[in-house]
């Protein structure tokens, strides 16, 4: 039984994603330091934060809801990183590790959400 959100592998992987995102935003141009990079960091931080908050709510229904919010932040983050490539701030190679983590976290969020739903 999971006693603490830090025991969740999906939370641990989401934290790795945040670390990778912080590394990436340092590569963005200075004029984006307070716009796009700030939004990217917020999206990334939202993923493990919502996993933690949902797990801490002591309600399966609320946990599922917070996992859905984390999934939304994951999609937002992926969009922002792809935009960075599109406007040539970053390359596909730059974001490869982050995209792989995003996909992995997404699959884990889906599986966790499904496992929590009654009659899954």
Biopython code that builds the backbone (N, CA, C, O; Angstrom):
import numpy as np
from Bio.PDB.StructureBuilder import StructureBuilder

atoms = [
    (1, "UNK", "N", (0.838, -1.195, 0.000)),
    (1, "UNK", "CA", (0.000, 0.000, 0.000)),
    (1, "UNK", "C", (0.880, 1.256, 0.000)),
    (1, "UNK", "O", (1.890, 1.323, 0.701)),
    (2, "UNK", "N", (0.483, 2.222, -0.781)),
    (2, "UNK", "CA", (1.215, 3.488, -0.876)),
    (2, "UNK", "C", (0.848, 4.356, 0.329)),
    (2, "UNK", "O", (-0.313, 4.716, 0.520)),
    (3, "UNK", "N", (1.852, 4.681, 1.131)),
    (3, "UNK", "CA", (1.619, 5.497, 2.319)),
    (3, "UNK", "C", (1.926, 6.962, 2.066)),
    (3, "UNK", "O", (1.415, 7.843, 2.757)),
    (4, "UNK", "N", (2.767, 7.217, 1.066)),
    (4, "UNK", "CA", (3.231, 8.571, 0.836)),
    (4, "UNK", "C", (3.394, 8.785, -0.674)),
    (4, "UNK", "O", (3.803, 7.872, -1.392)),
    (5, "UNK", "N", (3.075, 9.977, -1.144)),
    (5, "UNK", "CA", (3.182, 10.258, -2.575)),
    (5, "UNK", "C", (4.601, 10.035, -3.099)),
    (5, "UNK", "O", (4.781, 9.717, -4.275)),
    (6, "UNK", "N", (5.604, 10.198, -2.243)),
    (6, "UNK", "CA", (6.994, 10.019, -2.676)),
    (6, "UNK", "C", (7.293, 8.562, -3.029)),
    (6, "UNK", "O", (8.291, 8.276, -3.691)),
    (7, "UNK", "N", (6.434, 7.643, -2.591)),
    (7, "UNK", "CA", (6.585, 6.227, -2.929)),
    (7, "UNK", "C", (6.076, 5.905, -4.338)),
    (7, "UNK", "O", (6.384, 4.844, -4.881)),
    (8, "UNK", "N", (5.308, 6.805, -4.922)),
    (8, "UNK", "CA", (4.748, 6.568, -6.253)),
    (8, "UNK", "C", (5.823, 6.761, -7.322)),
    (8, "UNK", "O", (6.436, 7.825, -7.411)),
    (9, "UNK", "N", (6.041, 5.744, -8.118)),
    (9, "UNK", "CA", (7.051, 5.827, -9.176)),
    (9, "UNK", "C", (6.688, 6.926, -10.168)),
    (9, "UNK", "O", (7.576, 7.605, -10.685)),
    (10, "UNK", "N", (5.407, 7.110, -10.440)),
    (10, "UNK", "CA", (4.995, 8.160, -11.370)),
    (10, "UNK", "C", (5.391, 9.540, -10.833)),
    (10, "UNK", "O", (5.778, 10.415, -11.608)),
    (11, "UNK", "N", (5.297, 9.738, -9.531)),
    (11, "UNK", "CA", (5.725, 11.013, -8.936)),
    (11, "UNK", "C", (7.244, 11.167, -9.081)),
    (11, "UNK", "O", (7.734, 12.245, -9.415)),
    (12, "UNK", "N", (7.980, 10.087, -8.829)),
    (12, "UNK", "CA", (9.443, 10.128, -8.941)),
    (12, "UNK", "C", (9.873, 10.467, -10.367)),
    (12, "UNK", "O", (10.775, 11.279, -10.570)),
    (13, "UNK", "N", (9.230, 9.848, -11.346)),
    (13, "UNK", "CA", (9.560, 10.112, -12.754)),
    (13, "UNK", "C", (9.151, 11.537, -13.146)),
    (13, "UNK", "O", (9.847, 12.192, -13.922)),
    (14, "UNK", "N", (8.041, 12.006, -12.618)),
    (14, "UNK", "CA", (7.603, 13.382, -12.890)),
    (14, "UNK", "C", (8.607, 14.381, -12.311)),
    (14, "UNK", "O", (8.840, 15.436, -12.901)),
    (15, "UNK", "N", (9.193, 14.059, -11.175)),
    (15, "UNK", "CA", (10.222, 14.922, -10.592)),
    (15, "UNK", "C", (11.476, 14.935, -11.478)),
    (15, "UNK", "O", (12.119, 15.975, -11.626)),
    (16, "UNK", "N", (11.819, 13.796, -12.059)),
    (16, "UNK", "CA", (12.937, 13.752, -13.006)),
    (16, "UNK", "C", (12.635, 14.639, -14.216)),
    (16, "UNK", "O", (13.518, 15.322, -14.736)),
    (17, "UNK", "N", (11.378, 14.618, -14.652)),
    (17, "UNK", "CA", (10.955, 15.458, -15.777)),
    (17, "UNK", "C", (11.136, 16.936, -15.436)),
    (17, "UNK", "O", (11.618, 17.705, -16.268)),
    (18, "UNK", "N", (10.761, 17.339, -14.237)),
    (18, "UNK", "CA", (10.933, 18.733, -13.821)),
    (18, "UNK", "C", (12.408, 19.118, -13.873)),
    (18, "UNK", "O", (12.756, 20.193, -14.361)),
    (19, "UNK", "N", (13.265, 18.250, -13.377)),
    (19, "UNK", "CA", (14.707, 18.508, -13.399)),
    (19, "UNK", "C", (15.201, 18.686, -14.833)),
    (19, "UNK", "O", (15.990, 19.588, -15.114)),
    (20, "UNK", "N", (14.741, 17.835, -15.727)),
    (20, "UNK", "CA", (15.127, 17.924, -17.140)),
    (20, "UNK", "C", (14.616, 19.232, -17.751)),
    (20, "UNK", "O", (15.328, 19.873, -18.523)),
    (21, "UNK", "N", (13.408, 19.622, -17.414)),
    (21, "UNK", "CA", (12.829, 20.867, -17.936)),
    (21, "UNK", "C", (13.637, 22.074, -17.461)),
    (21, "UNK", "O", (13.882, 22.999, -18.235)),
    (22, "UNK", "N", (14.046, 22.070, -16.211)),
    (22, "UNK", "CA", (14.870, 23.180, -15.705)),
    (22, "UNK", "C", (16.191, 23.264, -16.472)),
    (22, "UNK", "O", (16.700, 24.358, -16.718)),
    (23, "UNK", "N", (16.734, 22.126, -16.841)),
    (23, "UNK", "CA", (17.963, 22.113, -17.646)),
    (23, "UNK", "C", (17.689, 22.713, -19.029)),
    (23, "UNK", "O", (18.493, 23.488, -19.547)),
    (24, "UNK", "N", (16.551, 22.349, -19.616)),
    (24, "UNK", "CA", (16.206, 22.808, -20.962)),
    (24, "UNK", "C", (15.943, 24.309, -21.030)),
    (24, "UNK", "O", (16.402, 24.974, -21.958)),
    (25, "UNK", "N", (15.217, 24.844, -20.068)),
    (25, "UNK", "CA", (14.850, 26.265, -20.165)),
    (25, "UNK", "C", (16.070, 27.178, -20.083)),
    (25, "UNK", "O", (16.014, 28.329, -20.516)),
    (26, "UNK", "N", (17.155, 26.678, -19.539)),
    (26, "UNK", "CA", (18.395, 27.470, -19.512)),
    (26, "UNK", "C", (18.929, 27.714, -20.924)),
    (26, "UNK", "O", (19.721, 28.631, -21.140)),
    (27, "UNK", "N", (18.494, 26.892, -21.885)),
    (27, "UNK", "CA", (18.935, 27.033, -23.273)),
    (27, "UNK", "C", (18.096, 28.046, -24.057)),
    (27, "UNK", "O", (18.461, 28.434, -25.167)),
    (28, "UNK", "N", (16.984, 28.468, -23.483)),
    (28, "UNK", "CA", (16.113, 29.401, -24.203)),
    (28, "UNK", "C", (16.746, 30.788, -24.263)),
    (28, "UNK", "O", (17.543, 31.150, -23.397)),
    (29, "UNK", "N", (16.386, 31.566, -25.291)),
    (29, "UNK", "CA", (16.925, 32.928, -25.397)),
    (29, "UNK", "C", (16.512, 33.783, -24.193)),
    (29, "UNK", "O", (15.476, 33.548, -23.570)),
    (30, "UNK", "N", (17.334, 34.764, -23.889)),
    (30, "UNK", "CA", (17.084, 35.613, -22.724)),
    (30, "UNK", "C", (15.713, 36.283, -22.774)),
    (30, "UNK", "O", (15.076, 36.465, -21.736)),
    (31, "UNK", "N", (15.254, 36.650, -23.969)),
    (31, "UNK", "CA", (13.949, 37.322, -24.065)),
    (31, "UNK", "C", (12.782, 36.404, -23.692)),
    (31, "UNK", "O", (11.670, 36.879, -23.467)),
    (32, "UNK", "N", (13.026, 35.111, -23.628)),
    (32, "UNK", "CA", (11.980, 34.158, -23.238)),
    (32, "UNK", "C", (12.086, 33.738, -21.779)),
    (32, "UNK", "O", (11.283, 32.929, -21.313)),
    (33, "UNK", "N", (13.046, 34.263, -21.062)),
    (33, "UNK", "CA", (13.270, 33.839, -19.685)),
    (33, "UNK", "C", (12.058, 34.071, -18.775)),
    (33, "UNK", "O", (11.846, 33.319, -17.824)),
    (34, "UNK", "N", (11.260, 35.111, -19.065)),
    (34, "UNK", "CA", (10.142, 35.423, -18.177)),
    (34, "UNK", "C", (8.793, 35.161, -18.827)),
    (34, "UNK", "O", (7.752, 35.466, -18.245)),
    (35, "UNK", "N", (8.803, 34.607, -20.010)),
    (35, "UNK", "CA", (7.543, 34.320, -20.697)),
    (35, "UNK", "C", (7.393, 32.815, -20.872)),
    (35, "UNK", "O", (6.857, 32.130, -20.001)),
    (36, "UNK", "N", (7.861, 32.315, -21.985)),
    (36, "UNK", "CA", (7.703, 30.892, -22.307)),
    (36, "UNK", "C", (8.389, 29.993, -21.282)),
    (36, "UNK", "O", (7.820, 28.983, -20.867)),
    (37, "UNK", "N", (9.599, 30.349, -20.871)),
    (37, "UNK", "CA", (10.313, 29.479, -19.919)),
    (37, "UNK", "C", (9.571, 29.394, -18.586)),
    (37, "UNK", "O", (9.549, 28.336, -17.958)),
    (38, "UNK", "N", (8.969, 30.492, -18.152)),
    (38, "UNK", "CA", (8.202, 30.486, -16.908)),
    (38, "UNK", "C", (6.981, 29.576, -17.037)),
    (38, "UNK", "O", (6.664, 28.816, -16.122)),
    (39, "UNK", "N", (6.311, 29.662, -18.167)),
    (39, "UNK", "CA", (5.135, 28.823, -18.421)),
    (39, "UNK", "C", (5.525, 27.347, -18.488)),
    (39, "UNK", "O", (4.806, 26.488, -17.979)),
    (40, "UNK", "N", (6.655, 27.057, -19.112)),
    (40, "UNK", "CA", (7.136, 25.675, -19.220)),
    (40, "UNK", "C", (7.438, 25.119, -17.829)),
    (40, "UNK", "O", (7.054, 23.994, -17.510)),
    (41, "UNK", "N", (8.117, 25.900, -17.012)),
    (41, "UNK", "CA", (8.433, 25.449, -15.648)),
    (41, "UNK", "C", (7.153, 25.205, -14.850)),
    (41, "UNK", "O", (7.048, 24.206, -14.139)),
    (42, "UNK", "N", (6.197, 26.097, -14.962)),
    (42, "UNK", "CA", (4.926, 25.928, -14.222)),
    (42, "UNK", "C", (4.205, 24.654, -14.643)),
    (42, "UNK", "O", (3.699, 23.914, -13.799)),
    (43, "UNK", "N", (4.157, 24.400, -15.951)),
    (43, "UNK", "CA", (3.501, 23.177, -16.443)),
    (43, "UNK", "C", (4.187, 21.941, -15.891)),
    (43, "UNK", "O", (3.532, 21.003, -15.436)),
    (44, "UNK", "N", (5.511, 21.947, -15.936)),
    (44, "UNK", "CA", (6.282, 20.789, -15.452)),
    (44, "UNK", "C", (6.061, 20.565, -13.959)),
    (44, "UNK", "O", (5.815, 19.441, -13.523)),
    (45, "UNK", "N", (6.150, 21.633, -13.186)),
    (45, "UNK", "CA", (5.989, 21.540, -11.727)),
    (45, "UNK", "C", (4.588, 21.065, -11.357)),
    (45, "UNK", "O", (4.403, 20.377, -10.353)),
    (46, "UNK", "N", (3.618, 21.433, -12.161)),
    (46, "UNK", "CA", (2.223, 21.065, -11.897)),
    (46, "UNK", "C", (2.005, 19.550, -11.907)),
    (46, "UNK", "O", (1.124, 19.047, -11.210)),
    (47, "UNK", "N", (2.794, 18.833, -12.683)),
    (47, "UNK", "CA", (2.577, 17.384, -12.820)),
    (47, "UNK", "C", (2.831, 16.660, -11.487)),
    (47, "UNK", "O", (1.899, 16.053, -10.960)),
    (48, "UNK", "N", (4.043, 16.695, -10.921)),
    (48, "UNK", "CA", (4.236, 15.998, -9.639)),
    (48, "UNK", "C", (3.453, 16.652, -8.496)),
    (48, "UNK", "O", (3.060, 15.977, -7.544)),
    (49, "UNK", "N", (3.230, 17.960, -8.593)),
    (49, "UNK", "CA", (2.472, 18.645, -7.532)),
    (49, "UNK", "C", (1.045, 18.124, -7.446)),
    (49, "UNK", "O", (0.529, 17.894, -6.352)),
    (50, "UNK", "N", (0.403, 17.936, -8.601)),
    (50, "UNK", "CA", (-0.970, 17.430, -8.599)),
    (50, "UNK", "C", (-1.038, 15.959, -8.204)),
    (50, "UNK", "O", (-2.004, 15.530, -7.573)),
    (51, "UNK", "N", (-0.028, 15.192, -8.568)),
    (51, "UNK", "CA", (0.030, 13.792, -8.117)),
    (51, "UNK", "C", (0.105, 13.764, -6.595)),
    (51, "UNK", "O", (-0.619, 13.013, -5.941)),
    (52, "UNK", "N", (0.988, 14.591, -6.039)),
    (52, "UNK", "CA", (1.162, 14.635, -4.583)),
    (52, "UNK", "C", (-0.101, 15.116, -3.890)),
    (52, "UNK", "O", (-0.539, 14.516, -2.909)),
    (53, "UNK", "N", (-0.690, 16.197, -4.392)),
    (53, "UNK", "CA", (-1.890, 16.729, -3.742)),
    (53, "UNK", "C", (-3.036, 15.727, -3.795)),
    (53, "UNK", "O", (-3.747, 15.523, -2.811)),
    (54, "UNK", "N", (-3.203, 15.107, -4.957)),
    (54, "UNK", "CA", (-4.282, 14.120, -5.089)),
    (54, "UNK", "C", (-4.098, 12.940, -4.157)),
    (54, "UNK", "O", (-5.056, 12.483, -3.534)),
    (55, "UNK", "N", (-2.871, 12.441, -4.057)),
    (55, "UNK", "CA", (-2.610, 11.298, -3.174)),
    (55, "UNK", "C", (-2.823, 11.689, -1.719)),
    (55, "UNK", "O", (-3.221, 10.857, -0.904)),
    (56, "UNK", "N", (-2.564, 12.930, -1.392)),
    (56, "UNK", "CA", (-2.701, 13.396, -0.019)),
    (56, "UNK", "C", (-4.120, 13.720, 0.397)),
    (56, "UNK", "O", (-4.357, 14.044, 1.561)),
    (57, "UNK", "N", (-5.058, 13.642, -0.508)),
    (57, "UNK", "CA", (-6.443, 14.012, -0.220)),
    (57, "UNK", "C", (-7.238, 12.942, 0.516)),
    (57, "UNK", "O", (-8.311, 13.236, 1.043)),
    (58, "UNK", "N", (-6.749, 11.730, 0.564)),
    (58, "UNK", "CA", (-7.449, 10.618, 1.233)),
    (58, "UNK", "C", (-8.830, 10.342, 0.644)),
    (58, "UNK", "O", (-9.732, 9.874, 1.339)),
    (59, "UNK", "N", (-8.979, 10.633, -0.626)),
    (59, "UNK", "CA", (-10.220, 10.345, -1.338)),
    (59, "UNK", "C", (-9.852, 9.855, -2.733)),
    (59, "UNK", "O", (-9.196, 10.569, -3.491)),
    (60, "UNK", "N", (-10.269, 8.655, -3.067)),
    (60, "UNK", "CA", (-9.939, 8.092, -4.376)),
    (60, "UNK", "C", (-10.504, 8.963, -5.493)),
    (60, "UNK", "O", (-9.842, 9.196, -6.505)),
    (61, "UNK", "N", (-11.729, 9.438, -5.302)),
    (61, "UNK", "CA", (-12.361, 10.280, -6.325)),
    (61, "UNK", "C", (-11.540, 11.546, -6.571)),
    (61, "UNK", "O", (-11.331, 11.937, -7.719)),
    (62, "UNK", "N", (-11.078, 12.179, -5.505)),
    (62, "UNK", "CA", (-10.258, 13.383, -5.653)),
    (62, "UNK", "C", (-8.898, 13.052, -6.255)),
    (62, "UNK", "O", (-8.378, 13.820, -7.065)),
    (63, "UNK", "N", (-8.318, 11.924, -5.871)),
    (63, "UNK", "CA", (-7.034, 11.509, -6.425)),
    (63, "UNK", "C", (-7.161, 11.366, -7.942)),
    (63, "UNK", "O", (-6.309, 11.861, -8.680)),
    (64, "UNK", "N", (-8.199, 10.706, -8.409)),
    (64, "UNK", "CA", (-8.430, 10.536, -9.845)),
    (64, "UNK", "C", (-8.546, 11.892, -10.525)),
    (64, "UNK", "O", (-8.017, 12.090, -11.619)),
    (65, "UNK", "N", (-9.237, 12.828, -9.878)),
    (65, "UNK", "CA", (-9.409, 14.176, -10.430)),
    (65, "UNK", "C", (-8.053, 14.900, -10.546)),
    (65, "UNK", "O", (-7.779, 15.548, -11.556)),
    (66, "UNK", "N", (-7.221, 14.788, -9.523)),
    (66, "UNK", "CA", (-5.910, 15.442, -9.561)),
    (66, "UNK", "C", (-4.979, 14.780, -10.586)),
    (66, "UNK", "O", (-4.134, 15.452, -11.177)),
    (67, "UNK", "N", (-5.129, 13.480, -10.796)),
    (67, "UNK", "CA", (-4.362, 12.809, -11.841)),
    (67, "UNK", "C", (-4.767, 13.340, -13.219)),
    (67, "UNK", "O", (-3.929, 13.475, -14.110)),
    (68, "UNK", "N", (-6.044, 13.635, -13.383)),
    (68, "UNK", "CA", (-6.521, 14.211, -14.645)),
    (68, "UNK", "C", (-5.913, 15.600, -14.862)),
    (68, "UNK", "O", (-5.558, 15.956, -15.986)),
    (69, "UNK", "N", (-5.796, 16.367, -13.805)),
    (69, "UNK", "CA", (-5.163, 17.692, -13.909)),
    (69, "UNK", "C", (-3.692, 17.529, -14.285)),
    (69, "UNK", "O", (-3.175, 18.275, -15.116)),
    (70, "UNK", "N", (-3.020, 16.554, -13.672)),
    (70, "UNK", "CA", (-1.615, 16.287, -14.002)),
    (70, "UNK", "C", (-1.476, 15.915, -15.478)),
    (70, "UNK", "O", (-0.521, 16.328, -16.135)),
    (71, "UNK", "N", (-2.430, 15.133, -16.001)),
    (71, "UNK", "CA", (-2.399, 14.759, -17.414)),
    (71, "UNK", "C", (-2.563, 15.990, -18.305)),
    (71, "UNK", "O", (-1.936, 16.084, -19.360)),
    (72, "UNK", "N", (-3.394, 16.922, -17.885)),
    (72, "UNK", "CA", (-3.552, 18.165, -18.646)),
    (72, "UNK", "C", (-2.259, 18.968, -18.666)),
    (72, "UNK", "O", (-1.873, 19.507, -19.703)),
    (73, "UNK", "N", (-1.597, 19.046, -17.529)),
    (73, "UNK", "CA", (-0.317, 19.765, -17.457)),
    (73, "UNK", "C", (0.742, 19.079, -18.302)),
    (73, "UNK", "O", (1.587, 19.742, -18.903)),
    (74, "UNK", "N", (0.700, 17.763, -18.350)),
    (74, "UNK", "CA", (1.627, 16.990, -19.183)),
    (74, "UNK", "C", (1.437, 17.351, -20.651)),
    (74, "UNK", "O", (2.417, 17.560, -21.367)),
    (75, "UNK", "N", (0.198, 17.427, -21.104)),
    (75, "UNK", "CA", (-0.091, 17.785, -22.501)),
    (75, "UNK", "C", (0.339, 19.226, -22.787)),
    (75, "UNK", "O", (0.861, 19.526, -23.860)),
    (76, "UNK", "N", (0.114, 20.106, -21.821)),
    (76, "UNK", "CA", (0.525, 21.502, -21.955)),
    (76, "UNK", "C", (2.050, 21.598, -22.089)),
    (76, "UNK", "O", (2.555, 22.317, -22.951)),
    (77, "UNK", "N", (2.769, 20.881, -21.248)),
    (77, "UNK", "CA", (4.228, 20.891, -21.288)),
    (77, "UNK", "C", (4.741, 20.363, -22.624)),
    (77, "UNK", "O", (5.637, 20.956, -23.224)),
    (78, "UNK", "N", (4.183, 19.263, -23.085)),
    (78, "UNK", "CA", (4.619, 18.693, -24.362)),
    (78, "UNK", "C", (4.401, 19.699, -25.492)),
    (78, "UNK", "O", (5.263, 19.860, -26.356)),
    (79, "UNK", "N", (3.259, 20.370, -25.487)),
    (79, "UNK", "CA", (2.954, 21.385, -26.495)),
    (79, "UNK", "C", (3.985, 22.511, -26.464)),
    (79, "UNK", "O", (4.461, 22.954, -27.509)),
    (80, "UNK", "N", (4.322, 22.967, -25.270)),
    (80, "UNK", "CA", (5.272, 24.071, -25.133)),
    (80, "UNK", "C", (6.669, 23.671, -25.614)),
    (80, "UNK", "O", (7.357, 24.472, -26.247)),
    (81, "UNK", "N", (7.087, 22.449, -25.322)),
    (81, "UNK", "CA", (8.395, 21.997, -25.790)),
    (81, "UNK", "C", (8.417, 21.846, -27.307)),
    (81, "UNK", "O", (9.405, 22.196, -27.952)),
    (82, "UNK", "N", (7.336, 21.330, -27.875)),
    (82, "UNK", "CA", (7.248, 21.211, -29.330)),
    (82, "UNK", "C", (7.249, 22.590, -29.988)),
    (82, "UNK", "O", (7.805, 22.764, -31.072)),
    (83, "UNK", "N", (6.632, 23.558, -29.337)),
    (83, "UNK", "CA", (6.647, 24.940, -29.828)),
    (83, "UNK", "C", (8.075, 25.493, -29.839)),
    (83, "UNK", "O", (8.470, 26.190, -30.774)),
    (84, "UNK", "N", (8.837, 25.180, -28.800)),
    (84, "UNK", "CA", (10.235, 25.624, -28.746)),
    (84, "UNK", "C", (11.034, 25.096, -29.930)),
    (84, "UNK", "O", (11.916, 25.783, -30.445)),
    (85, "UNK", "N", (10.726, 23.880, -30.359)),
    (85, "UNK", "CA", (11.389, 23.313, -31.534)),
    (85, "UNK", "C", (10.907, 24.037, -32.793)),
    (85, "UNK", "O", (11.700, 24.387, -33.668)),
    (86, "UNK", "N", (9.603, 24.251, -32.865)),
    (86, "UNK", "CA", (9.007, 24.885, -34.043)),
    (86, "UNK", "C", (9.572, 26.283, -34.288)),
    (86, "UNK", "O", (9.769, 26.680, -35.436)),
    (87, "UNK", "N", (9.831, 27.024, -33.224)),
    (87, "UNK", "CA", (10.383, 28.380, -33.367)),
    (87, "UNK", "C", (11.913, 28.371, -33.270)),
    (87, "UNK", "O", (12.537, 29.427, -33.164)),
    (88, "UNK", "N", (12.500, 27.204, -33.305)),
    (88, "UNK", "CA", (13.955, 26.950, -33.325)),
    (88, "UNK", "C", (14.711, 27.450, -32.098)),
    (88, "UNK", "O", (15.890, 27.791, -32.192)),
    (89, "UNK", "N", (14.035, 27.495, -30.942)),
    (89, "UNK", "CA", (14.745, 27.777, -29.690)),
    (89, "UNK", "C", (15.480, 26.527, -29.218)),
    (89, "UNK", "O", (16.552, 26.610, -28.618)),
    (90, "UNK", "N", (14.884, 25.362, -29.501)),
    (90, "UNK", "CA", (15.464, 24.073, -29.124)),
    (90, "UNK", "C", (15.380, 23.144, -30.328)),
    (90, "UNK", "O", (14.650, 23.411, -31.283)),
    (91, "UNK", "N", (16.135, 22.050, -30.270)),
    (91, "UNK", "CA", (16.066, 21.040, -31.332)),
    (91, "UNK", "C", (15.314, 19.815, -30.804)),
    (91, "UNK", "O", (15.089, 19.668, -29.603)),
    (92, "UNK", "N", (14.937, 18.946, -31.737)),
    (92, "UNK", "CA", (14.315, 17.681, -31.331)),
    (92, "UNK", "C", (15.248, 16.890, -30.427)),
    (92, "UNK", "O", (14.799, 16.233, -29.488)),
    (93, "UNK", "N", (16.540, 16.953, -30.706)),
    (93, "UNK", "CA", (17.518, 16.265, -29.864)),
    (93, "UNK", "C", (17.541, 16.857, -28.453)),
    (93, "UNK", "O", (17.658, 16.125, -27.471)),
    (94, "UNK", "N", (17.430, 18.190, -28.357)),
    (94, "UNK", "CA", (17.402, 18.850, -27.048)),
    (94, "UNK", "C", (16.261, 18.319, -26.179)),
    (94, "UNK", "O", (16.443, 18.064, -24.989)),
    (95, "UNK", "N", (15.089, 18.157, -26.787)),
    (95, "UNK", "CA", (13.894, 17.817, -25.998)),
    (95, "UNK", "C", (13.621, 16.318, -25.927)),
    (95, "UNK", "O", (12.649, 15.901, -25.298)),
    (96, "UNK", "N", (14.456, 15.506, -26.556)),
    (96, "UNK", "CA", (14.207, 14.065, -26.634)),
    (96, "UNK", "C", (14.018, 13.414, -25.258)),
    (96, "UNK", "O", (13.066, 12.659, -25.064)),
    (97, "UNK", "N", (14.901, 13.693, -24.315)),
    (97, "UNK", "CA", (14.789, 13.095, -22.977)),
    (97, "UNK", "C", (13.492, 13.526, -22.306)),
    (97, "UNK", "O", (12.792, 12.709, -21.708)),
    (98, "UNK", "N", (13.176, 14.809, -22.408)),
    (98, "UNK", "CA", (11.945, 15.320, -21.795)),
    (98, "UNK", "C", (10.713, 14.681, -22.427)),
    (98, "UNK", "O", (9.788, 14.285, -21.718)),
    (99, "UNK", "N", (10.695, 14.581, -23.743)),
    (99, "UNK", "CA", (9.542, 13.977, -24.432)),
    (99, "UNK", "C", (9.382, 12.514, -24.020)),
    (99, "UNK", "O", (8.263, 12.052, -23.799)),
    (100, "UNK", "N", (10.488, 11.788, -23.916)),
    (100, "UNK", "CA", (10.414, 10.387, -23.473)),
    (100, "UNK", "C", (9.856, 10.292, -22.056)),
    (100, "UNK", "O", (9.040, 9.418, -21.764)),
    (101, "UNK", "N", (10.293, 11.189, -21.182)),
    (101, "UNK", "CA", (9.756, 11.204, -19.804)),
    (101, "UNK", "C", (8.280, 11.575, -19.800)),
    (101, "UNK", "O", (7.496, 10.994, -19.050)),
    (102, "UNK", "N", (7.898, 12.531, -20.626)),
    (102, "UNK", "CA", (6.481, 12.937, -20.729)),
    (102, "UNK", "C", (5.631, 11.738, -21.133)),
    (102, "UNK", "O", (4.576, 11.493, -20.548)),
    (103, "UNK", "N", (6.089, 10.998, -22.128)),
    (103, "UNK", "CA", (5.334, 9.830, -22.589)),
    (103, "UNK", "C", (5.264, 8.757, -21.505)),
    (103, "UNK", "O", (4.217, 8.145, -21.294)),
    (104, "UNK", "N", (6.370, 8.536, -20.828)),
    (104, "UNK", "CA", (6.398, 7.531, -19.753)),
    (104, "UNK", "C", (5.459, 7.937, -18.610)),
    (104, "UNK", "O", (4.669, 7.123, -18.130)),
    (105, "UNK", "N", (5.550, 9.180, -18.188)),
    (105, "UNK", "CA", (4.680, 9.678, -17.107)),
    (105, "UNK", "C", (3.218, 9.597, -17.538)),
    (105, "UNK", "O", (2.353, 9.248, -16.735)),
    (106, "UNK", "N", (2.942, 9.914, -18.787)),
    (106, "UNK", "CA", (1.570, 9.839, -19.295)),
    (106, "UNK", "C", (0.995, 8.436, -19.201)),
    (106, "UNK", "O", (-0.145, 8.250, -18.775)),
    (107, "UNK", "N", (1.789, 7.453, -19.600)),
    (107, "UNK", "CA", (1.335, 6.059, -19.516)),
    (107, "UNK", "C", (1.104, 5.649, -18.061)),
    (107, "UNK", "O", (0.143, 4.949, -17.745)),
    (108, "UNK", "N", (1.995, 6.096, -17.191)),
    (108, "UNK", "CA", (1.859, 5.756, -15.768)),
    (108, "UNK", "C", (0.638, 6.429, -15.154)),
    (108, "UNK", "O", (-0.065, 5.822, -14.346)),
    (109, "UNK", "N", (0.384, 7.676, -15.532)),
    (109, "UNK", "CA", (-0.806, 8.374, -15.034)),
    (109, "UNK", "C", (-2.070, 7.657, -15.487)),
    (109, "UNK", "O", (-2.998, 7.467, -14.701)),
    (110, "UNK", "N", (-2.105, 7.257, -16.763)),
    (110, "UNK", "CA", (-3.263, 6.524, -17.286)),
    (110, "UNK", "C", (-3.487, 5.226, -16.523)),
    (110, "UNK", "O", (-4.612, 4.904, -16.143)),
    (111, "UNK", "N", (-2.405, 4.484, -16.301)),
    (111, "UNK", "CA", (-2.515, 3.201, -15.608)),
    (111, "UNK", "C", (-2.960, 3.399, -14.161)),
    (111, "UNK", "O", (-3.801, 2.650, -13.665)),
    (112, "UNK", "N", (-2.408, 4.395, -13.487)),
    (112, "UNK", "CA", (-2.788, 4.651, -12.098)),
    (112, "UNK", "C", (-4.245, 5.083, -12.018)),
    (112, "UNK", "O", (-4.995, 4.615, -11.162)),
    (113, "UNK", "N", (-4.633, 5.967, -12.905)),
    (113, "UNK", "CA", (-6.018, 6.433, -12.919)),
    (113, "UNK", "C", (-6.975, 5.252, -13.155)),
    (113, "UNK", "O", (-7.993, 5.125, -12.475)),
    (114, "UNK", "N", (-6.644, 4.416, -14.099)),
    (114, "UNK", "CA", (-7.482, 3.255, -14.414)),
    (114, "UNK", "C", (-7.565, 2.306, -13.219)),
    (114, "UNK", "O", (-8.630, 1.759, -12.929)),
    (115, "UNK", "N", (-6.434, 2.110, -12.524)),
    (115, "UNK", "CA", (-6.421, 1.180, -11.386)),
    (115, "UNK", "C", (-7.252, 1.684, -10.214)),
    (115, "UNK", "O", (-7.716, 0.895, -9.392)),
    (116, "UNK", "N", (-7.437, 2.991, -10.137)),
    (116, "UNK", "CA", (-8.191, 3.573, -9.024)),
    (116, "UNK", "C", (-9.695, 3.594, -9.272)),
    (116, "UNK", "O", (-10.483, 3.709, -8.333)),
    (117, "UNK", "N", (-10.088, 3.484, -10.535)),
    (117, "UNK", "CA", (-11.512, 3.534, -10.861)),
    (117, "UNK", "C", (-12.172, 2.210, -10.477)),
    (117, "UNK", "O", (-11.618, 1.136, -10.712)),
    (118, "UNK", "N", (-13.358, 2.302, -9.885)),
    (118, "UNK", "CA", (-14.063, 1.055, -9.539)),
    (118, "UNK", "C", (-14.403, 0.263, -10.805)),
    (118, "UNK", "O", (-14.691, 0.833, -11.857)),
    (119, "UNK", "N", (-14.362, -1.044, -10.675)),
    (119, "UNK", "CA", (-14.662, -1.961, -11.790)),
    (119, "UNK", "C", (-13.766, -1.731, -13.005)),
    (119, "UNK", "O", (-14.230, -1.788, -14.144)),
    (120, "UNK", "N", (-12.483, -1.471, -12.758)),
    (120, "UNK", "CA", (-11.573, -1.238, -13.874)),
    (120, "UNK", "C", (-11.259, -2.492, -14.598)),
    (120, "UNK", "O", (-10.503, -2.472, -15.569)),
]
sb = StructureBuilder()
sb.init_structure("model")
sb.init_model(0)
sb.init_chain("A")
sb.init_seg("    ")
for serial, (resi, resn, name, xyz) in enumerate(atoms, 1):
    if name == "N":
        sb.init_residue(resn, " ", resi, " ")
    sb.init_atom(name, np.array(xyz, "f"), 0.0, 1.0, " ", f" {name:<3s}", serial, name[0])
structure = sb.get_structure()
